Amino acid sequence: MSTQVQSARQTQHEEPLPAGYEKRWWALLFINISLLIIAIDNTILNVAIPSISIDLGATSAEIQWIIDAYGLIFAALLLTMGAVSDRYGRKRWLQIGVALFGLGSLAASFTESVETLIAARAFLGISAALILPSTLSLVISTFPKRERPQAIAIWAATFGIGVGIGPVVGGYLVEHFDWNAIFYVNVPVAIIAIIGGYFFITESRDENAPSIDYLGALLSIIGLFTLVFGIIRAGELGWGHSEVTAALGVAGIVLTSFIIWELLTPKPMLPMGFFRNLSFSSASLSIALVFFALFGTILFLTQYMQTILGFSPFGVGLRILPVAFSMGIASGISAQFTSRIGIKLTVAIGIFLTAAGLMFSSQFYDVDSSYGTIAVGMVLIGSGLGLAISPATDSIMGSVPESKAGIGSAMNDTTREIGGAMGVAVLGTILNNIYIDRVGELVTQLPALPEAALEAVTESIQAAHIVAASPQVPEQAATLIVNTANSAFVEGMTDAMFIGAVIMIASGVFALVALPNRLRAGAASHGAVEIAPSLQPAYATTNGAAAAVPTYQRAYLVPMPDNRATDATTVMTVLRDIYQGDVLVRIGGRVYRGLADAPQTRHRFAHIMRELADTLNASSQHGIEADPTQQYQQGSFPVQVAGGGRTDVSEVVTVLRDVYNGQLMVQYGGQLYHGFADVPATKAAFIALMRETAQLSKRSSAQQGFTTAPDAGAIIGQQPAPPQNPVTVINRRSTSEYPAVGD
């Protein structure tokens, strides 16, 4: 093998270790302690609601605000806080968030009125929005790429376990102390997280982060707040209520405005190009759907076991542990599954397991079910969730640049919150409608009871049990109320779980179709490049001469002869030869030399190449030229030529994207830009070209039966062997050839 190829391969596999690498596992410990606080807080309040209601004299509406104030503020601020942490430092914002969470918890523990408790819960939501995006982005910056799947699996398992043990911790504290204890228990944990994080977590930030997109932040906060508010209220009032439709209408208008603004502004808070990457968009939807199932299930199980089966709050918490433990174990082994069968299959299997658990529960849960039967459903649901969440999260974070880890993490967290809110609202609406319908029939059969009591019976199962326990209600009527309410609740719960199972089955099919099986080379290594990066000069020039530019590293670089930036002619040559000479494809038993030779796609490639030529001509006409002083880290050519393995169109797209967006430093109007796609004169053309290329790779390669040619020797009799070095690179200094992989 030539020295050049060996050096290129070595560069590809060697990775600089992150700062603080030697402390990474300690750092992960204190990152996860910070995460555990807010994970537990998602569910710890559920078992304390009856005590809070009695102690503070809270109405049903006030109780709902105590619950919702946290989630509303939390979800609304996630995107903004993720962007802020990228700019100002993730460790800094994590520590500030944990400190504020501790102070907010202390304040909540001393509240003596409903109003102050609601305010304290809202303050905790602000603090949690500072914490959650920073935890995952710090995992990304602390661990090298080869260790990230395992670290993310531990992070996801911690969150799942926290959600699962919340009712246990809450139940124990309420039974042995009082409801205030569920808040002040956070204070010592926060102190431990702050001290440990100060010594072991290494600061990271986006050194080239643009200034804060204030309008984008405002639009996202208003849009997400009204969206989550509308979803939550839909679960209480019904989807057709005027308050719900108004909130969702405002959310639609504001979020549409947010998207338009982010597409137009040169410094977007959330680059819309992320969503064109299926590893990002499909995994985000998968995350939302699994949390749809998780939050809906936890809500049902706590009410079912506490009200119908009669377990104490602490007993309910203990009996929900199978969800947490199975979720934690499955998250822990998900990295091994992903390495063997890929992201697509791992996520799909997890979603189908969750569907199986929901389907089992819908068929076998009853008013007198044994705990063993309940545990089977919980283990299936928890295992499926754990198996799906970790690789889907890894897919999201692996598809954004490391510099944008904060906003990527925030997007991951936002989809969780919206998915969870949708699960509670949609499945809760199904349960409530069936409950009201069944119990409504009962009311007509009851002896004369006060109107308020009759309304309470139809309001909720808890209220029905309170009415039945009243000494004014005859024993026969009380028994009828309890039996009917229990049966109605279980019927509504199991019907909702059945519908949830159907939704999860559809989600699993979606994951199989849409989710890439493995992160593409560029994405897995260094984060996917935006298809249309925001327009901003990379480095200014002084007196017309290019200023010194640091090495621009990427895992997969097209190696130019002199390891320098090249010009448009070279790009044209490289891309033409990639399409026409480097890729062997097999269609219907015949092998073609390059995708451009395949009859089903020839006209498509001709169109793309014409656009490419027009774009490059436009670039030269606008005075774009290569920066001759720019040095690049030499990588390996990801499209292998004859003599080695073959590749398919997805890798061609990766090369194309990286050449456009990162491999060339171009000078335009006295400024240097990272790649042609950054230049205003060609930005629109490159967006259109990449969109068409992405569609081609997704549709044509899959639908036309493209497969990798496994062995060049096996096809020599069918097709003349391609030359060993088919790609000739020309620039202003020299003419040379790429070395053939496998020499």
N, C-alpha and C positions, 0 to 999 in steps of 0.2 A: 504494500500500500504506500502511496506517495506520502511524503512528509506533510504536504499541504493538507491532504485529506485527513491524516491522523491528527494534525493540529486542530483542524476544524471540528472533528468529532470530539476531541478532548475539551474544546471550548464549550461545546454544546452540553456536555455532561457535568462539567465542573461548575459549581455555583458558589458565589461568594456567600459566606455565612452572615446572617443578620447581626446587627449590633446587639450585644447582650445574649448571644447564643448560649453561652455556658450556663446562664441562669434561666433558660427558657422554661424548664419544668416548674421551677419555683414561681416564675412569672405566671404560668398557666394556672397554678393553684390559686393565686390571689386574684387573678382575672375572674376565675370561676366562683370564688367566694363573693366577689362583687355581683356577678351574674345571679348567684343563688338568692341573694336578697330580694331582687325584683321578681325572680321566677316564683318564689314562695308567695310573694305578695299578690300574685295573680289569683290565688285560690284560697289563701289563709283566711280571708274575710268571710267566705261563704258560711262556715260553721258558726261564726260569731254573730250573724245577723239577728237571730231571735233575741239574744242577750242585749244587743245594742238597741233593738226596737223597744224592749221593755224598759231598759235603764234610761234612755233618752226620750222615751215617748214619741218615737219617730213614726210617721205615717208611712204607708206603702210607697207613696211618691218620694218621700224624703229618703227612705231606705234605698230606693232605686238610684237616687242622685249620689248617695254615699258610695254605692258600687261603681256608678258610671263616671263620676268626676275624674277618677284616676285614669281609666282607659281612654276617655275622650281627650284629655290633655296630652297624655302619653303618645297616642297615635298621631295627633295633630302636629307634634313637635319633632317627631323622629327624623324626617328628612332634613329639616333645617339643622338639627343638632349634629347629624352625621356630617354635613358639609362643614359646619363650624369646627368640628374636631379634626377634620382633614387639614384645615387651614392653621389652627392655633395649637394643635397638639393633642393626640388622643389620650395619652396618659394624664395630662393636665385636666382634661374635661372629665375623664373617668374619676379622678380623685375628687374633683369639685362635686361631681354628681353624687358620689358615695357619701361625702360629708353632708351635702344638703339632704340626702335621703335619711341619714341618721338624725339630723335636726328635725326634719319633718315628722319622722316617726315619734320622736320625743314629744313634739307638740301634739300629735294626734293622741298619744297615750294620756294626756292631761285634759283633753277636751271635755266639756260638760254640757255642750249643746250640739244640736244637729248641724247648725250653720258652721260652727268652727270645725267640726269633723269633716264636713264637705270641703271646706277650704283647705284643711290639712291634706286630704286625699288628693286634691288638685295639685297642691305643692309637691306631693310625692310623685305625681305623674310627670311634672317638670323634671324632677331629679332623675327618674327612671329613663326619661328620654335622653338625658346626658350620658347615662351609664351604658345602656344596651348597645348602641352602635359602636361605642368605643371598645367594648369587650371583644367583639368579633374582629374588628379591624386591627386590634393589638395582637390577636392570635395570628393574623396574616403577616404582620410585620415582625413578629418574634420568631416564627418558625420558617425554616427553608421549605421550598416547594415539596420536597420528597417527604417531609414529615407533617405537612399540613392536613392531609386527609385524616390522620390519626388524631391530631390536635383538635380539628373541627368536630370529629366524632365525640371526643371527650367534652367539648364545649356544648354540643347538642344534647348529650346525655345528661349533663349537669342541669340544663334548662328543663329537660323532661322530668328528671327526678325532683327538681324543685317544685314544679307544678303539681307533681303527684304527692309529695309529702306535705304540701301546704295544709290540706285538711287535717293531717295527723298532728302537726305542730299546733295548728289553731285549735283543734278539738281538745288536746291535752291542756293547753293554756287556759281555755275557757272553763274547762271542768275543774281545774285545780287552782286557778287564780280568778281572773275576770277578763272581760273582753279587752280591756286596756293593755293586757300583757301581749297581745298579738302585735302591738306596735313597739313597745319599748324593748322587746327582745331583739329588734333590729339594731339597736344602738351599739352593743358590744361587738356584734358581727361587723358593723361598719367600721369601727375603730381598728379591728384586726385587718380588714381589707385595706384601709388607708395606710397603716404602718407597713404591712408587708409589701403593698404595691409601691410605696416610696422607695424601698430598698431593692426590689427585684425586677420591677417592670421598667423597660427601657422606653424612653420617649420616642415617638415617631410622628411625622407630619408630612404633608405634601409641600415640599420646598418651593414648588412652582405654582402653588394654588393661586387662582385669581382672587380678586376681591369678592366679598360676599354679594351674592345676587339678591339684593333686598326685596325687590318686587317679586321674584320667584319664590323667596322664602315666605313672604306674606300670602301670596296666592296659595301655596301648598298648605300653609297652616289653616287658612280659612276653608279651603276645599276639603282637606282631610277631616277637619273638625265637623263640618256639616255632613259629610258622608257618613262618618261613624255615628254621629248623633242620629241621623235619619235611620240608619240600620238598627241601632239600639231601640229607638222609639217604635220602629215597625214591629219589633218583637212584643212590645207592650200594647200598642194601640191598633195594630193592623196596618198592612201595607197601603191601604187606600185612604187612611186618615189624612186630613188636610195638612196637619203638622209634619207628617212624614213626607208627603209628596213635595211640600214646600222646601224642606231641608234637602231632600235628594235633588230637587231641581236646582237649588242654589249650588249644591256640590257639583253637579254636572256642568253648569255654566262656568264656575270658578276653576275647576280642574281642567276644562277645555282651554280656558284662557291661560292657565299655567303651562300647558303643553305647547300652545302656540308661542308663548313668550320664550320658553326654553329653546324652541327651534330657531327663534329669531335673534335672541341675544348672543353677543360674542362670548359671554362668560356665563354659561348656564350653570345652575346649581346641580341639576340632574341631566347629564347629557342624554338626549333622546336616542342617540346611536346605540346605547346599551340594549335597547329593546329589540333591535334588529338581530341581535345575537340570540339564537335559540337556546343556548346554554343559560342565558340570563332570563329571558322572558318565559320560556317553558318551565324552568325550574321555579321561578317566582310564582307562577300559577299553581304548580304542584304544592309548594309550601303553603299557599293560601288554603288549598283544599284539604290538606291533612290537618291543619289547625282548625278548619271548619269542623272536622270530625272530632278533634280532641276537645275543644272547648264545649261543644254541644254535648259530648258524652259525659264529661266531668259534671256538667250542670245536672243532667238527668240522674246520674248515679248517686250524687249526694242527696238529692231530694227523695229518690226511690228508697234508698237504704235507711235514711233517717225517718221519713214520715210513714212509709208503708211497712217496712220490715222492722221498724222500731229500734234501731241501733242508736246509741248515744253519739254525740258529735265526735268524740275521740274514737269510738268504735267504728264509725263510718270512715274516719281518716285511715285507720289501720286496714280496713277492708278494701280501700281503694289502692293500697300499696302495690298490688300486682300490676296495675297500669304503669306505675313509676318504675318498678324494678325491671319489668319486661322491656319497657321503653329504653331504659338505661343500658341493659345488656345488648339489645339489638343495635342501639347506636354505637356501642363499643365495637361490635363485630362488622359494622357496615363497611368500614374501610377495606376489610378483607374481601367482602363480597364485591365491592366496586373494582378492586384490582383484578379480580378473576372474571367477572361477567360484565363489567362496565356500569356506568351511571344509569343508563336507560333501564336496564333490566332490574337493577337493585331498587330503584325508586318504584318501578311498576310492581314488583313483587311486594314491596312494603305497602303500597296502596291497596293491592288486591287482598293482602292479609288483613288490613284494616276493614275492608269491605266484608271479608268473611266473618270477622268479629262482630260487626254491626248486624250482619244477616243472622248469625247465630243468636245474638241477643234478641233480635226482633221476633224470633220463633220460639225461644225457650224461656225468656224472662216472664214471670207471672207474679201475682200478688203473694204467693207463698213459695217462691223459688228457693232452693237451697243455695247456700253460699258457694258451694262447689260449682254449681251451674253458672252463677254470676261470675266466678273467677275465670272460668274458661273464656267467656266473652271478653273479659278485661285483658287477659294475657294475649289473646289474638289481636285486639285493638292496639295495645301498647307495643307489641312486637312489630306490628306493621308500621306504626308511626315512627318508631325508632329507626327502623330500616330505611324509611323514605326520607326523613328529615335531614340526616347528616350528608348524604351524597347530593341532595338537592341544594343544600346550603353551600357545599363545596363547589357545585356547578355555578352558582350565582357569584361567589367570591372569586372563583377562578376565571370568570369571564369579564371582570373589570380590571383596569390597571391598578397596581398596588397603590399608586398615589391617590386613587379614588376609593380606597378600602372603606373609609368612613361612610361615604354616601352609598356605596354598595351594600354595606352592612345595614344601613338605615333602611334601604329599600327592602332588604330581606326581612327586617323587623316589621316594617309597615305592612307587608303582605301577610305576615303572621297575625297582626292585630286585626286587620280588616277581615281576614279569613275566619278568625275566632269570633269576631262580632257577628259575621254573617251566619256562622254555625249556630250561635245562641239564638239569633233572631229568626232564622228560617225554621230550624228544627223546633225551637220554642213555640213559634206560631202554629206549627202543625199540632204540637201537643196541646196547646191551649184551646185551639178550635175544637178538637175532638173532645177534650175535657168539658168545655162549656156546653157542647151539643148533648153529650151523654147526661151530664148532671142537670141540664135544663129540663130534660124529661122527668128527672126525679122530683124537681120542685113542685110540679103539678100534683104529685102523689102524696106530698107531705101534709100532715095536719097543720092547722093554722099556726104559723110562726111569724114573729115580727119580720117586717119587710127587710130590715137591715140584716137579719140573720139569713134570710133567703138569698140576698145579694152576696153575702160573704161566702155561702156555700158554693156559688157558681164562680167566685173570683179566683180561688186557688184551693189546692188540696189541703194546705196548712190551715186556711181559714175554715174549711169544712170540718176538720178534726176539732178545731177549737169550738165551733158551734155544737158539734155532737157531744162534747164533754160538758156543755153547759147543763146545770141542774134543771133548768126550765124545759129542756127537751126530753120528751118521753123516751124510755129506754129502747122501745121498738123503733122509733123514728131515728134515734141516734145510731143504732146498728145499721139501719137502712142507709143513712147518710154516709157512714164510714165505708161500708161495703161498696156502695155505688161510686163514691169518690175515688176509692182505691182502684176499682176496676176501670173507671174512666181514665185515670192517670196512666195506668199501665198500658191500656189500649192506645192512648195518645203517644206514650213514650215508644212503644214497640213499632207503631206505624211510622213515627218520625225516624227511628233507627233503620227501618226498612228503606225509606226514601233516602236516608243518608248513605246506606249501602249501595243503592242504585247510582247515586251521584259519584261515589268513590269508584265503582266499577267503570263508569264513563271516564273518570279521571285517570284511572290506570291505563285504559285504552289510549287516551290522549298522550300520556307519558310515553307509551310505546311508539306512537306515531311521531310526536313532535320533539321529544327530548333527545339531543345527541347522545350517542352511547358513551363517548369519551370526549373530554375536552379537546378541542383542536390544539395542534401543536403550539401555536402562538399563545393561545389562551391559557393553556395549562401551565405554561412556563412563566409567563410574564404578565398575564392578564390580557384579555382581548383588546385589540386596538379599536378605538371608535371608528365607525365607518366615515363619519364626518366630524372630526375633532373641531373644537371651538376655534374660531379664528383669533389667533394671537401670535405676535412675533416671538420666536424662540429666543433670539438674542439680537440686540441692536448692533449696528455697525458704527464705527468711528471714522469720520472723514472718508467715507466710501469704502473703507477696508473692513473686512470681516473681523469681528472681535474673536478672541479665543473661545472656543466652544468645547465644553467637557465631552468626554466620550459618550456617545449615545448607544447604550447597550440594549440588545434584544436577543432573546434566546435563539431565534431563527433568522439569520441575516443572509441575504444573497451575497456571496463573497465576490467582490470585484477584484480584478487582477492586481491592483496596487493597494487594495484594502482602503480605498478612499471613496468619497462620494462620486457618483457618476452622473452622466447627463441623460437627456431624454432619449437620445439614439440608443444608448445601452439598454435603458428600460424597455424600449420597444423591441429590441432584439431578444432580450431575455424572455419577455412574456410571450412573444410570438413562438419562440422555440419550446417554451413550456407547453403551450397548447398543441403545437404541431409535431413535436419530436420526442419529448421526454416521457410522455405518458402513454402506456399501452393499455387499451381497453378491449374487453372481450364482450361482444354483443352477438347473441345467437350462435355461439360456437366459432365465430370468426374474430380474429384479433386485428385491431386497427392501430396504426402508428399515430397516436395523438387523438384527442377528442375531436379536433377539427376535421379529421378524416371520416368520422362516423356519420353516415348519411342522415340519421335522425337529428343530429345537432349541428350539421355543417353550416346551415344558414344562420343559426343562432350565434355561432362563434364568429362567422364572417361579420355579422352585425356588431358584435362586441369589439372585434379588432378594428373595424372602421371607426367606431366611437373612440377607441383608444388612440388611433392615429390622429383623429380630429382634435382630441384633447391635448395631445403632446404638441401638435402644431400650434394650437392656441397658446400653450405655455411658452413656446419659443417666441411667438409673436409678441407676447407681453414682457419679454425681456427676462424670463426666468432662466437661470443658469446654475450649474452645480457649484457648490463651494469647494474649491480645489484643496483647501487646507483641512477639511474635516476628516478626522480619523475615525474609523469604526472598529468595533470589536468584531473580529472575523468569526463567523459561525459556520455551520454546515448547510449545504443546499438541501432543503427538505424533500425536494422532488428527485427521487433517485433515477439514474439513467440505466441503460442496458448493462447487464452483468450483475446487478444487485436486485433488490426487490422492486416491485412496481407500486405505484400509488394511484389514488383515485381523485376525482374532481374536488373533493373537499379540501385536500391539501393544496391543490392548485389555487383555490379561493384564498386559503390562508396566505400563500406566497403573494398573491396579487394584492391582498389587503395590506400586508406588511410593507410591500414595496411602495405602495402609494403613500401610506400614512407614516412610515417611520424610517425607511432606509435611505432617503435622500434629504440632504440639507439643500434647500433651494433659496436663492437670493432674488428678492423681488422688491423693487422700489426702495432699496436701501435697507431692507430688513431680511433676516434669515427666518425660514419656516421649516418645521419638521414635516417634510413630505409635501407632495403636490396638493394633497387634499386640503391643506391648510391655506392655500393661496386663494385669495378672493376671486381671481379671474377664472379659476378652474374648479372651484368647490362644487358648484352645482353639477358640472359634468361628471365629476367623480362620484357624487352621491348616486346619480342615475346609473352610472356604470356598475357600481358595487351592488346596487339593488338588483340589476338584471343578472349579474353574475351569481348572486346569492340564490335567486330564483332558479337559475339554470342548474346550479349544483344540487339544490334540493329536489327539483322535479325531474329534470332530464336524467340525472345519473341514477336515481332510484327507479323511476318509472320505465326507463328504457333497459333496465337490467344490466347496468354497468357492473363489472366485477374486476377485481385485481387479477392481473396475469401473474400467476405464482412463480413461473420459472421461464426465463428467456429461452433456455435450451429446448424446452418442450414445444415451442411454437416455431422453431426455425423452418420446419417443413411447410408450414402454412403461410408464413410471411417472412420476407427477408429480414435478417437481424438488423436492427438499427445500429448506426455507428456508435463506437464506444464513447466518443466525445461530441455529441451533436450540437451543443450550445456554444456558439462562438460569441465572445464578448468584445465589443469594440468601444474604445473611448478615445479621447484626444491624444493619449500618450502611447497606447500599445494595443496590440491584438493578441489575444491568447484564448485558451480553451479551459472550460471547467474540467477538473479531473473527474474521471468516471468513478462512481462509488463502487468499491469492490476491486479496484486495481491493486 
